[in-house]
């Protein structure tokens, strides 16, 4: 009787070991005696213990960090560049059978592509054309990883680290550019003010009595200020007469 119980327990363990649960975001690659025999969809699946092996493959979008790479740009500037790659497994059997570790292989190939592509750009282009560079890296990596059943969805360059002396030079350049723009704005403001004053003087000189009104307005402002002043007013006719006499003497 005890022997039958032992046999029953062994059979139960054998059957239970053949039950496999595959999550919704996974696919199960089945190997029978080492040979690929099919793909199991999500749910409770049964395999033959010992003879069959099931390898779960995550088919969700997966981000992987590309470590910082020391690259030399086209204009011989050393910079540290890192990125992030987003990929998804489209063909689970290829991902398992065509490479030993598809995540590691994708990361290594992305590193190589990052170094190769960024080395073809100058520093200014590297800083201003991140999207274009990222797209080129994506095309290269996607072409290679497609044979592993992987689709590269996106590549983003994250950080570009420059040498300290290059940072100082760029800061000086930016400061000089800001000063140049400030000088241009000040010059344009002074020119506009001069044009406005010239236009006002032209209008006053061509309008009879405008100068007298302007003089009276100035006298009124001065008289209201709390300071000690002595103001002497002369008729404009007297000033004109004195001016005419002076001009006559100069002609003689």
trRosetta pair geometry for C-beta under 8 A, 3 or more apart (Angstrom, degrees):
i j d omega theta_ij theta_ji phi_ij phi_ji
1 4 5.9 -52 -157 30 35 110
1 5 6.8 34 148 -17 65 103
2 5 5.6 -53 -153 35 37 113
2 6 6.5 39 150 -21 67 103
3 6 5.6 -53 -152 34 34 113
3 7 6.4 34 151 -18 66 104
4 7 5.6 -52 -148 37 34 112
4 8 6.2 36 152 -22 66 105
5 8 5.6 -52 -145 35 32 112
5 9 6.4 33 155 -19 65 103
6 9 5.9 -53 -149 34 31 110
6 10 6.4 30 153 -18 64 106
7 10 5.8 -56 -150 37 31 112
7 11 6.3 30 154 -19 66 106
8 11 5.8 -55 -147 37 31 110
8 12 6.3 33 154 -21 65 106
9 12 5.7 -54 -147 36 31 112
9 13 6.3 30 155 -18 65 105
10 13 5.9 -55 -149 37 30 110
10 14 6.3 33 152 -23 64 108
11 14 5.5 -55 -149 35 31 115
11 15 6.4 28 155 -18 66 104
12 15 5.9 -55 -147 36 30 107
12 16 6.1 25 157 -15 66 110
13 16 5.9 -58 -142 42 29 108
13 17 6.2 31 158 -24 65 108
14 17 6.0 -56 -149 32 25 110
14 18 7.0 21 152 -18 58 107
14 49 5.8 -140 -163 39 70 145
15 18 5.9 -64 -162 33 34 111
15 19 7.3 36 145 -27 65 99
16 19 5.7 -47 -157 19 43 113
17 49 4.6 50 102 -93 112 138
18 46 5.4 35 138 -162 102 75
18 47 5.3 -149 -159 70 79 55
18 48 6.1 -1 -125 -112 127 20
18 49 4.8 -101 -69 -35 87 88
18 52 7.9 65 -135 60 93 115
19 44 6.4 -16 -166 -169 97 98
19 45 7.6 144 -158 79 49 40
19 46 6.1 -26 -98 -101 56 70
20 28 6.7 111 122 -122 137 154
20 40 7.4 72 89 106 124 165
20 44 7.5 147 79 -159 42 50
20 45 5.0 -29 70 70 93 89
20 46 7.4 165 21 -92 81 19
20 47 5.9 25 -5 3 126 109
20 54 5.2 43 -146 54 176 157
21 43 7.6 -98 -145 143 61 23
21 44 5.8 -25 -100 -100 71 63
21 45 7.6 159 -93 21 21 75
22 26 5.1 -136 -172 91 82 111
22 27 7.1 37 -174 -133 134 19
22 28 4.6 -97 -94 -35 137 115
22 40 5.6 170 -30 115 156 108
22 41 7.0 161 91 123 142 27
22 42 4.9 -137 107 -121 95 44
22 43 6.2 1 56 39 92 40
22 45 5.9 26 -7 1 113 122
22 54 7.8 -103 -73 163 109 136
22 56 6.4 -179 -125 -114 84 103
23 26 4.6 78 57 9 82 112
23 42 6.1 -42 124 -130 22 108
23 56 7.7 58 24 -158 90 133
24 42 4.6 47 -103 -135 40 164
25 42 7.9 66 5 -87 26 131
25 58 6.2 13 132 -149 99 75
25 59 6.2 -156 178 53 62 77
25 60 4.8 3 -170 -47 125 107
26 42 6.5 116 61 -92 73 88
26 56 4.7 -13 -171 -167 135 101
26 57 6.4 138 -159 67 75 42
26 58 5.9 -42 -99 -94 77 48
26 59 6.7 153 -117 4 23 89
27 39 5.6 -8 173 -172 112 111
27 40 7.1 152 -175 72 60 55
27 41 7.0 -28 -126 -111 78 42
27 42 7.8 -68 -90 -49 50 71
27 56 7.5 145 73 -153 35 54
27 57 5.1 -24 61 60 85 99
27 59 5.7 59 -9 -37 104 125
27 89 7.9 -138 29 111 120 125
27 92 4.1 -126 87 -53 131 160
28 39 6.6 141 76 -167 56 55
28 40 3.5 -16 65 57 118 106
28 41 7.7 -79 26 -6 93 12
28 45 6.2 -145 44 45 161 160
28 54 4.6 -10 -171 -170 114 111
28 55 7.0 140 -159 66 58 39
28 56 5.7 -29 -98 -95 71 62
28 57 7.6 174 -88 15 22 79
28 92 8.0 47 48 150 11 155
29 36 6.9 -43 -179 -130 98 98
29 39 6.0 -24 -100 -108 55 75
29 40 7.9 -127 -45 20 15 81
29 54 7.0 144 70 -159 43 55
29 55 4.5 -23 61 61 99 97
29 56 7.9 -167 18 -74 76 15
29 57 6.1 54 -17 -18 108 118
29 92 5.4 -159 -60 138 105 107
29 93 5.5 145 -123 -94 118 61
29 96 4.7 -149 62 10 171 161
29 97 7.8 -156 -173 -36 148 92
30 36 7.4 107 82 -155 57 54
30 37 5.2 -62 105 67 103 89
30 38 4.9 0 47 65 121 77
30 39 7.0 -164 7 -87 88 22
30 40 5.9 86 -42 -24 112 102
30 47 6.4 -170 -131 -110 113 120
30 52 6.0 -12 -168 -170 99 111
30 53 7.3 151 -155 80 51 46
30 54 5.4 -21 -98 -101 70 76
30 55 8.0 -168 -73 19 25 72
31 34 5.8 -5 168 -138 116 15
31 35 6.3 144 -160 62 74 24
31 36 5.9 -40 -102 -86 72 46
31 37 6.9 126 -131 10 21 89
31 52 6.9 155 82 -156 48 59
31 53 4.7 -12 60 60 100 97
31 54 7.8 -172 21 -78 71 29
31 55 7.1 42 -8 -10 108 107
32 35 5.7 -35 67 63 72 83
32 37 4.3 24 4 -15 115 144
32 48 7.6 50 -125 46 98 115
32 51 6.2 12 -154 147 77 88
32 52 5.0 -23 -101 -101 72 84
33 51 6.0 -26 -56 -165 81 76
33 52 7.9 -37 -24 -79 55 51
36 93 6.0 77 -155 -146 143 117
36 97 6.2 -29 -59 -78 141 138
37 52 7.6 -76 45 -124 136 106
39 92 5.9 116 -127 68 125 126
39 93 6.3 -97 -68 -47 112 100
40 45 4.4 29 -166 -116 141 167
40 54 6.4 -18 19 -138 138 124
41 45 7.9 145 57 -71 51 126
45 54 7.2 137 94 -112 130 159
47 52 4.1 -137 180 100 106 130
47 53 7.5 133 162 -68 153 6
47 54 5.3 -150 -42 -36 155 114
48 51 4.5 -15 107 59 116 112
48 52 4.5 98 52 4 76 114
49 52 7.3 -53 -69 48 12 80
55 96 5.4 119 96 -126 145 143
57 89 5.7 -117 158 123 115 165
57 92 4.1 161 59 -140 150 103
57 95 5.6 114 -144 81 140 134
57 96 6.3 -105 -71 -51 127 106
58 62 6.7 91 109 -65 121 127
58 89 6.9 117 88 17 52 130
59 88 6.6 47 179 -176 61 88
59 89 4.9 -101 -114 70 63 97
59 90 7.7 98 -147 -88 102 25
59 92 6.8 -62 -74 -71 108 103
60 88 7.0 -98 138 -125 22 92
61 86 5.7 8 -180 -177 105 102
61 87 7.3 164 -151 85 62 22
61 88 4.9 -43 -95 -75 60 104
61 153 6.2 -20 -133 5 113 155
62 86 7.2 159 78 -152 37 55
62 87 5.9 -29 62 67 87 72
62 88 6.9 143 11 -90 78 49
62 89 7.9 33 4 -17 123 87
62 103 7.1 -74 130 -112 148 106
63 84 5.6 1 -169 177 108 112
63 85 7.0 150 -152 79 56 43
63 86 5.2 -27 -94 -95 74 74
64 84 7.1 164 80 -158 38 66
64 85 5.2 -17 59 61 89 95
64 87 7.3 -14 8 19 108 106
64 103 6.3 162 -84 -168 141 88
64 106 6.5 120 37 99 154 111
64 107 5.1 -106 147 -84 141 101
64 110 7.5 148 90 26 115 155
65 82 7.1 2 -178 175 91 117
65 83 7.9 157 -161 90 52 42
65 84 5.6 -35 -106 -105 55 80
65 107 8.0 26 75 -131 45 114
66 69 7.3 -31 148 -24 103 110
66 82 5.8 172 90 -164 78 68
66 83 4.3 7 47 62 127 82
66 84 6.6 -153 10 -81 84 26
66 85 6.1 78 -40 -17 107 102
66 107 6.6 179 -99 -155 68 74
66 110 4.9 -115 -93 120 125 117
66 111 5.5 175 -157 -79 100 69
66 114 5.8 136 155 -34 149 153
67 82 6.2 -69 168 -120 22 109
67 111 6.9 6 47 -104 82 120
68 80 4.7 12 -178 179 118 106
68 81 6.8 145 -150 70 66 24
68 82 4.2 -56 -83 -59 61 107
68 159 7.3 -39 -100 78 104 112
68 161 7.0 6 -147 15 133 129
69 80 7.1 156 71 -153 34 58
69 81 5.6 -29 58 65 87 80
69 82 6.9 141 5 -84 71 56
69 111 6.0 153 -76 -159 129 83
69 114 5.4 139 22 106 151 120
69 115 5.1 -119 165 -73 144 90
69 118 7.7 143 88 39 122 142
70 78 6.4 -4 -172 -169 93 101
70 79 7.8 161 -150 83 50 32
70 80 5.8 -29 -93 -97 60 73
71 78 7.4 160 83 -149 38 54
71 79 5.8 -25 65 66 86 80
71 80 7.7 141 18 -106 76 23
71 81 5.5 -12 12 16 126 117
71 114 7.5 -117 -63 135 136 81
71 115 5.4 -171 -98 -133 102 65
71 118 4.6 28 157 97 167 123
71 119 5.5 -131 -171 -66 105 80
72 76 6.3 -6 -178 -133 104 43
72 77 7.2 152 -155 69 57 32
72 78 5.6 -28 -98 -93 72 66
72 119 6.0 36 71 -124 65 96
73 76 6.9 -72 72 4 72 13
73 77 4.6 -3 36 53 118 87
73 78 7.9 -148 4 -72 80 19
73 79 6.2 41 -35 8 107 117
73 118 6.9 -70 -98 153 73 82
73 119 6.7 -156 -117 -131 27 41
73 121 6.2 -58 -148 90 95 62
73 122 5.7 82 158 -147 120 29
73 123 4.9 141 75 -62 173 68
73 126 5.8 -95 -110 -27 127 140
74 119 6.9 114 -61 165 64 48
74 120 6.1 31 -67 -177 113 24
74 121 5.8 -141 -8 106 115 12
74 122 4.7 -68 60 -70 108 61
74 125 7.9 16 26 40 124 128
75 122 4.5 49 -15 -135 112 93
75 123 5.8 -79 52 -4 119 92
77 122 8.0 70 19 -167 117 61
77 123 4.6 7 49 -64 150 127
77 162 7.6 -17 164 -139 120 93
77 163 7.6 -135 -170 10 87 111
77 166 6.4 89 -154 -102 120 149
78 163 6.3 66 73 -43 92 116
79 118 7.7 -115 74 159 116 132
79 123 6.9 142 -42 -119 138 94
79 126 6.8 144 56 126 164 159
79 160 5.8 -4 173 -172 128 87
79 161 6.4 153 -171 74 71 53
79 162 5.6 -26 -116 -97 94 59
79 163 7.7 -101 -90 -19 57 75
80 159 7.5 -7 109 114 91 100
80 160 7.3 150 79 -162 55 38
80 161 3.7 -9 58 56 107 112
81 114 6.3 -165 105 169 116 114
81 118 5.5 -175 28 -103 166 170
81 126 7.6 -101 -85 -172 135 124
81 157 6.4 -37 -170 -150 105 110
81 159 7.3 -179 -141 91 41 58
81 160 5.4 0 -101 -109 81 71
81 161 7.6 -152 -63 23 39 74
82 157 7.7 130 88 -157 38 62
82 158 5.3 -32 94 53 88 109
82 159 5.4 18 43 49 98 92
83 110 7.0 -132 82 162 121 115
83 114 5.7 -162 10 -106 132 134
83 134 7.2 165 -139 -114 129 91
83 137 7.1 -40 178 118 174 166
83 155 6.0 15 167 -179 133 89
83 156 6.1 166 -161 87 83 44
83 157 4.8 -49 -98 -104 98 48
83 158 5.8 167 -111 -1 33 84
84 155 7.5 172 85 -152 46 50
84 156 5.3 -7 55 59 90 96
84 158 6.0 68 -13 -46 95 119
85 106 6.6 -160 111 149 147 108
85 107 7.3 -170 39 -100 134 57
85 110 4.8 -96 -47 -111 148 158
85 141 6.7 -98 -133 141 136 167
85 152 6.4 -52 -171 -143 105 105
85 154 7.6 174 -153 91 44 52
85 155 5.3 -10 -108 -107 73 81
86 152 7.4 109 81 -168 54 60
86 153 4.5 -57 108 65 102 106
86 154 4.5 18 44 51 117 87
86 155 7.5 -150 23 -70 72 40
86 156 7.9 40 -10 -2 103 100
87 106 5.9 -95 12 -166 164 157
87 145 6.8 -56 -139 136 144 160
87 150 5.3 15 174 177 127 109
87 151 6.4 162 -159 84 75 45
87 152 4.8 -39 -99 -105 96 55
87 153 6.2 177 -102 5 31 82
88 150 7.2 156 79 -158 35 66
88 151 5.2 -17 62 62 87 97
88 153 6.0 57 -5 -38 102 116
89 92 5.9 68 148 -87 125 61
89 95 4.9 -14 -138 -58 119 156
89 102 7.2 84 -96 107 109 156
89 149 6.1 31 -161 122 76 99
89 150 5.8 -41 -102 -102 55 72
89 151 7.9 163 -105 19 8 77
90 149 5.6 -146 67 178 73 72
90 150 6.9 157 14 -113 85 17
90 151 5.0 66 -29 -17 122 110
91 94 4.1 36 108 20 117 116
91 95 6.5 158 90 -20 64 86
91 149 2.9 -115 64 -135 94 116
91 150 8.0 -93 40 -40 81 40
92 95 5.6 -57 -146 34 34 114
92 96 6.5 22 160 -12 67 108
92 149 6.8 -131 -21 142 13 152
93 96 6.0 -66 -151 42 31 103
93 97 5.6 1 166 1 72 121
93 149 7.0 144 66 -63 55 161
94 97 6.1 -68 -125 51 26 93
94 98 4.8 4 -174 -5 70 127
94 147 7.3 -148 -176 155 130 42
94 148 5.6 156 140 -178 101 32
94 149 3.1 142 70 -32 119 119
95 98 7.1 -30 -89 39 12 98
95 99 7.2 -45 -164 45 42 98
95 102 4.6 -44 -160 -38 86 160
95 148 5.7 70 -104 159 54 86
95 149 4.6 -97 -42 72 77 120
95 150 6.3 98 -97 -58 101 90
96 102 7.9 -64 -66 -25 34 121
98 102 7.8 59 74 -87 90 105
98 147 6.4 -164 180 136 153 79
98 148 4.8 -157 89 -116 128 65
98 149 7.0 147 22 -1 134 97
99 102 5.0 114 75 -82 126 67
99 105 4.7 -59 -176 -17 148 161
99 148 5.1 -8 -4 -122 124 125
100 104 8.0 -31 88 58 86 123
100 105 7.6 130 51 -47 68 118
101 104 4.0 30 110 26 121 115
101 105 6.1 153 86 -19 65 88
102 105 5.5 -54 -138 41 32 113
102 106 6.1 36 160 -22 66 105
102 145 7.7 96 -167 -150 96 102
102 148 5.3 156 -126 161 110 134
102 149 7.8 -55 -121 62 152 90
102 150 6.0 165 179 -56 125 133
103 106 6.0 -55 -150 34 26 109
103 107 6.5 25 153 -17 61 108
104 107 5.7 -57 -150 37 32 113
104 108 6.3 29 155 -18 67 107
105 108 5.9 -55 -146 37 30 109
105 109 6.3 25 158 -14 64 109
105 145 7.6 144 114 -109 102 92
105 148 6.8 159 94 -86 140 165
106 109 6.0 -59 -145 40 29 107
106 110 6.2 32 155 -22 65 108
106 141 7.0 71 -159 -174 79 113
106 145 5.4 41 -107 -104 95 136
106 148 7.7 -136 -64 71 93 151
106 150 6.2 -108 -83 138 129 166
106 152 7.6 168 -154 -86 118 102
107 110 5.7 -56 -147 35 29 112
107 111 6.6 33 153 -22 63 103
108 111 5.7 -50 -153 30 33 113
108 112 6.7 30 152 -15 64 104
109 112 5.7 -52 -151 37 37 111
109 113 6.3 34 152 -17 68 107
109 141 5.7 132 118 -127 107 84
109 144 5.4 -151 -172 98 151 150
109 145 6.8 178 70 -57 152 95
110 113 5.7 -55 -144 40 32 110
110 114 6.2 39 154 -26 65 105
110 137 7.0 62 -151 172 76 113
110 141 5.2 25 -91 -106 74 141
110 155 7.1 -175 -142 -120 114 122
111 114 5.7 -53 -148 31 29 114
111 115 6.7 25 156 -15 63 104
112 115 6.0 -56 -153 36 32 108
112 116 6.3 26 154 -16 66 111
113 116 5.7 -57 -142 40 33 110
113 117 5.9 23 164 -14 70 111
113 137 4.9 123 131 -145 116 80
113 140 4.5 164 -133 95 129 132
113 141 5.3 -114 10 -58 163 89
114 117 6.4 -59 -138 40 22 102
114 118 6.1 11 169 -8 61 116
114 137 5.9 31 -84 -123 61 136
114 157 8.0 140 -136 -101 107 93
115 118 6.6 -64 -139 43 21 101
115 119 6.2 24 163 -24 59 115
116 119 6.1 -66 -156 32 22 113
116 120 7.4 18 153 -20 58 106
116 140 7.7 -156 75 176 129 172
117 120 6.1 -62 -164 27 36 110
117 121 7.6 17 150 -10 65 107
117 133 5.9 136 138 -161 120 85
117 136 5.1 153 -141 107 136 120
117 137 5.2 -121 18 -72 160 82
117 140 7.0 -157 -57 4 121 147
118 121 6.0 -65 -157 36 44 106
118 126 6.0 59 -154 -120 91 117
118 133 6.4 55 -88 -162 72 136
121 125 4.2 -127 -173 95 106 120
121 126 4.8 139 107 -64 122 78
121 129 6.8 -142 -145 63 147 124
121 133 6.4 -63 -20 -90 156 121
122 125 4.8 89 56 13 75 105
122 126 6.9 -134 99 -11 36 90
123 126 5.4 -52 -146 32 32 115
123 127 6.5 25 157 -15 65 105
123 162 7.8 71 -155 -113 124 116
123 166 7.7 -122 -156 -164 158 139
124 127 6.0 -59 -151 38 30 107
124 128 6.1 1 161 2 67 117
125 128 6.1 -71 -134 51 29 93
125 129 5.0 -15 -177 18 73 124
126 129 7.1 -50 -96 51 13 85
126 130 7.8 52 172 -79 47 66
126 133 6.9 45 -130 -55 59 158
126 160 6.4 145 140 -135 108 148
127 130 7.6 -23 -176 -49 22 93
127 160 6.4 -149 -96 83 72 161
129 132 4.2 -34 177 40 102 118
129 133 5.7 107 115 -23 88 94
130 133 5.9 -61 -147 41 30 108
130 134 6.0 31 156 -21 67 109
130 157 4.9 -131 -156 56 100 124
131 134 5.7 -54 -144 37 29 112
131 135 6.4 31 156 -21 63 105
132 135 5.8 -55 -151 33 30 112
132 136 6.7 30 152 -18 63 104
133 136 5.8 -54 -151 34 34 111
133 137 6.5 33 152 -17 66 104
133 157 6.2 20 92 -30 117 141
134 137 5.7 -54 -150 37 33 111
134 138 6.3 37 151 -23 65 106
134 154 7.8 10 160 180 119 73
134 155 4.8 -174 -170 98 84 88
134 156 5.7 13 -134 -108 144 31
134 157 5.3 -128 -73 -12 101 89
135 138 5.5 -51 -147 34 33 116
135 139 6.5 36 154 -22 64 102
135 155 7.6 176 -77 56 22 104
136 139 5.8 -51 -151 31 32 111
136 140 6.7 27 154 -15 64 106
137 140 6.0 -60 -152 38 32 108
137 141 6.1 22 158 -11 69 111
137 155 4.8 -124 94 120 111 161
137 157 8.0 121 12 -58 149 93
138 141 6.1 -61 -141 43 27 104
138 142 5.8 26 162 -21 66 114
138 152 5.6 -175 -156 123 76 124
138 154 6.6 -41 -107 -148 136 28
138 155 4.2 -159 -69 10 87 114
139 142 5.9 -57 -140 38 23 110
139 143 6.4 28 159 -24 60 106
140 143 6.0 -55 -153 30 27 112
140 144 6.8 17 155 -10 62 107
141 144 6.0 -63 -154 40 33 106
141 145 5.9 13 160 -6 71 116
141 152 5.0 95 104 -72 105 165
141 155 6.7 118 30 -66 140 138
142 145 6.2 -62 -132 47 28 99
142 146 6.1 46 163 -44 64 100
142 151 6.9 21 -140 -157 100 49
142 152 4.0 -120 -82 39 84 114
143 146 6.2 -44 -152 8 23 116
144 147 7.0 -62 177 23 39 103
145 148 5.2 -57 -163 40 61 111
145 150 4.1 -58 158 75 111 115
145 151 7.7 -173 107 -72 111 13
145 152 5.9 102 53 -39 137 103
146 149 7.7 61 -174 -67 37 14
146 150 6.9 -114 -87 63 29 60
146 151 7.1 47 -102 -91 77 57
152 155 6.8 6 168 -45 120 98
157 160 7.0 27 158 -54 119 96
162 166 4.5 -109 166 89 115 124
162 167 5.3 144 91 -59 115 83
162 170 7.4 37 110 -1 166 141
163 166 4.6 89 62 8 84 106
163 167 7.1 -147 96 -9 43 85
164 167 5.6 -53 -151 33 34 113
164 168 6.6 33 153 -18 66 102
165 168 5.7 -51 -150 35 36 111
165 169 6.4 36 152 -19 66 105
166 169 5.6 -52 -146 37 34 112
166 170 6.3 32 155 -17 66 106
167 170 5.9 -57 -147 39 30 108
167 171 6.3 32 153 -22 65 106
168 171 5.6 -54 -147 35 32 112
168 172 6.5 32 154 -18 65 103
169 172 5.8 -53 -150 36 32 110
169 173 6.4 33 151 -19 64 107
170 173 5.5 -52 -147 37 35 114
170 174 6.3 36 154 -20 66 104
171 174 5.8 -53 -147 36 31 110
171 175 6.3 32 153 -20 64 105
172 175 5.6 -54 -146 36 32 111
172 176 6.3 32 155 -18 65 105
173 176 5.8 -54 -148 37 30 110
173 177 6.4 31 153 -20 63 106
174 177 5.6 -54 -149 36 32 113
174 178 6.4 33 153 -19 65 103
175 178 5.8 -53 -149 35 32 110
175 179 6.4 31 153 -18 65 106
176 179 5.7 -54 -147 37 33 111
176 180 6.3 37 153 -23 65 104
177 180 5.6 -51 -148 33 32 114
177 181 6.5 31 154 -16 64 104
178 181 5.8 -55 -150 37 32 110
178 182 6.3 35 151 -22 65 106
179 182 5.5 -52 -147 35 33 114
179 183 6.4 34 154 -19 65 103
180 183 5.9 -54 -151 35 30 110
180 184 6.5 30 152 -19 64 106
181 184 5.6 -54 -149 36 34 112
181 185 6.4 33 154 -19 66 105
182 185 5.8 -55 -149 36 31 110
182 186 6.4 30 154 -18 65 106
183 186 5.7 -54 -146 37 32 110
183 187 6.2 32 155 -19 65 107
184 187 5.8 -55 -147 37 30 111
184 188 6.3 29 155 -18 64 107
185 188 5.8 -55 -148 37 30 111
185 189 6.4 32 153 -21 64 106
186 189 5.6 -55 -150 35 32 112
186 190 6.4 29 154 -17 66 104
187 190 5.8 -53 -147 37 32 108
187 191 6.3 33 154 -19 65 107
188 191 5.7 -53 -146 37 31 112
188 192 6.4 32 155 -19 65 105
189 192 5.8 -55 -148 36 30 110
189 193 6.3 30 154 -18 65 106
190 193 5.6 -54 -146 37 33 111
190 194 6.3 34 154 -20 66 105
191 194 5.7 -53 -146 36 31 111
191 195 6.4 31 154 -18 64 105
192 195 5.7 -54 -148 37 31 111
192 196 6.4 32 153 -20 64 106
193 196 5.7 -55 -150 36 32 112
193 197 6.4 31 153 -18 66 105
194 197 5.8 -53 -146 37 32 110
194 198 6.2 33 154 -20 65 107
195 198 5.7 -53 -146 37 31 112
195 199 6.4 31 155 -19 64 106
196 199 5.8 -55 -149 36 30 111
196 200 6.4 30 152 -19 65 105
197 200 5.6 -54 -147 37 33 111
197 201 6.3 33 154 -19 66 105
198 201 5.8 -52 -146 36 31 111
198 202 6.4 34 153 -21 63 105
199 202 5.7 -53 -149 34 32 114
199 203 6.5 31 154 -18 65 104
200 203 5.8 -55 -149 36 32 110
200 204 6.3 30 155 -18 66 107
201 204 5.8 -55 -144 38 31 109
201 205 6.1 26 159 -17 66 110
202 205 6.0 -59 -144 39 26 107
202 206 6.2 10 162 -7 63 115
203 206 6.2 -70 -145 45 25 101
203 207 6.0 12 162 -14 66 119
203 210 7.1 -137 129 -180 76 169
204 207 6.2 -67 -139 40 25 103
204 210 4.5 -153 -144 119 63 127
204 211 5.7 97 168 -72 104 72
204 214 6.2 6 -137 -29 132 148
205 210 7.9 -80 -29 69 17 125
205 211 7.4 48 -93 -57 46 115
207 210 3.8 65 88 -28 111 132
209 212 5.2 -53 -157 38 58 115
209 213 6.1 58 148 -21 81 102
210 213 5.8 -55 -150 38 34 110
210 214 6.3 35 152 -21 66 106
211 214 5.5 -53 -147 36 33 113
211 215 6.3 37 152 -22 65 103
212 215 5.6 -53 -149 33 32 112
212 216 6.4 30 154 -16 65 104
212 236 6.4 -68 -96 -47 108 152
213 216 5.8 -53 -146 38 32 110
213 217 6.3 36 153 -21 64 106
214 217 5.6 -53 -148 35 31 114
214 218 6.5 33 152 -20 64 104
215 218 5.7 -55 -151 35 32 111
215 219 6.4 31 152 -18 66 105
216 219 5.6 -52 -146 36 34 112
216 220 6.3 37 154 -23 65 104
217 220 5.7 -52 -150 32 31 113
217 221 6.7 30 153 -17 63 104
218 221 5.8 -56 -152 35 33 109
218 222 6.4 30 153 -18 67 107
219 222 5.8 -57 -147 37 32 110
219 223 6.2 32 157 -23 66 109
219 231 6.6 110 -144 -165 98 147
219 233 7.3 40 -124 -91 152 113
220 223 5.9 -56 -147 33 28 111
220 224 6.8 21 158 -16 62 107
221 224 6.3 -64 -155 34 30 106
221 225 7.1 35 152 -30 63 103
222 225 6.0 -53 -158 18 37 113
222 229 6.3 -93 166 98 107 169
222 231 6.7 130 109 -83 131 133
223 229 8.0 -122 -98 71 47 129
223 231 7.0 -53 -81 -8 90 157
225 229 7.7 58 74 -7 105 134
234 238 5.1 -105 172 73 103 128
234 239 5.7 113 111 -51 121 96
235 238 4.6 96 65 0 88 101
235 239 7.3 -157 97 -3 50 83
236 239 5.5 -52 -152 37 40 113
236 240 6.3 41 150 -21 70 103
237 240 5.7 -53 -149 36 33 110
237 241 6.3 35 151 -22 66 104
238 241 5.6 -52 -148 34 32 111
238 242 6.4 31 154 -16 65 104
239 242 5.8 -53 -149 37 31 110
239 243 6.3 33 152 -20 64 107
240 243 5.6 -55 -149 37 32 114
240 244 6.4 34 153 -21 66 104
241 244 5.8 -53 -149 35 32 111
241 245 6.5 33 153 -19 65 104
242 245 5.7 -53 -148 35 33 112
242 246 6.4 32 154 -19 65 105
243 246 5.8 -56 -151 36 31 111
243 247 6.5 31 153 -19 65 105
244 247 5.7 -54 -149 35 32 111
244 248 6.4 33 153 -21 65 104
245 248 5.7 -55 -151 34 32 112
245 249 6.6 30 153 -17 65 104
246 249 5.8 -53 -149 36 33 109
246 250 6.5 34 154 -20 65 106
247 250 5.7 -56 -151 35 33 113
247 251 6.7 35 152 -22 65 102
248 251 5.8 -52 -153 30 34 111
248 252 6.8 31 152 -16 65 103
249 252 5.8 -55 -153 35 37 110
